[in-house]
Amino acid sequence: MAIPNSEDTFAMLRKEKQYNICIRKDENNPNYVTERVYVNGECIQIPVGEDVEVPETVFKLLRRKNII
C-alpha cells in the first residue's frame, strides 16, 4: 500500500465525521495559541480558545494526548 500524499490525506479527513471542539487557553502560557496534530505526516494546526470543527481522526488524537 502506498503512503498517501497530502491531497489524499486531506480528502480522507474531509469525508470523516466532524466534531466541534474548543481547546482551552493556558493562562500561564500566552504563547500557546495553536495545537499541532500530525496525520500521515501532514501537520494540522488547531487554534486554541476558539470553537472549531475537526475530523474524527484529529478528535481522537487530541483525546489521546489529553488535550480535550
N, C-alpha and C positions, 0 to 999 in steps of 0.2 A: 504494500500500500504506500502510495506516495505521500510525502509531507504536504499538507495543504498550504497554498500560498495565502497572502493576506486577503485577497479578494474572496477566496473560498471560505476562509475563516469568518470574515465579517458577514458573508451571505448566510452561513450556518447560524451565526448568532442572531441575525435579524429574524430568522424563522422560529426561534425559540420563544417560549412564553416569557413575557416581560413582567418585571416586578418593580413596584415603586419603593424606593428606599431613600433614607436620609442618613448620611454618616455624620455623627455628632462632632462638632468642633472641639478642639482641645484648648481650653482657656490658658493652659500653661505653655502652649507651643503655638504662637500665632503664625509660624511659618508652615504649619500643617494645613495646606489648602487643597491638596489632591491626594487620593489614594490610588496606587497603581496596581493593576491586576494584569497578569500575562496569560494569554490563551494562545496556544500553538506558536509561541514566540512573539506574538503581537501584543504591544502594550496598550492597555485601555486605562485612561486616566479619568477618575471619577471625582467631581468636585465635592469638597467637604462642606457641610452646612446647608446644602441645597437638596430639594426633592428632585430626584432623577429616576428615570426608568432604566433598568439594566436587564440583560438577558439572564435566563435561568443559570447558565454556567457561571457567569460573573457573580450572581447572587450566592451560589453555593460556595464559590471560592472565598468570598467575603465572610460568609458564616464560618467556614473552616478556619480562617485567620482571626476569628473573634472580633471582627470589625463591626458587624451588625448583629 
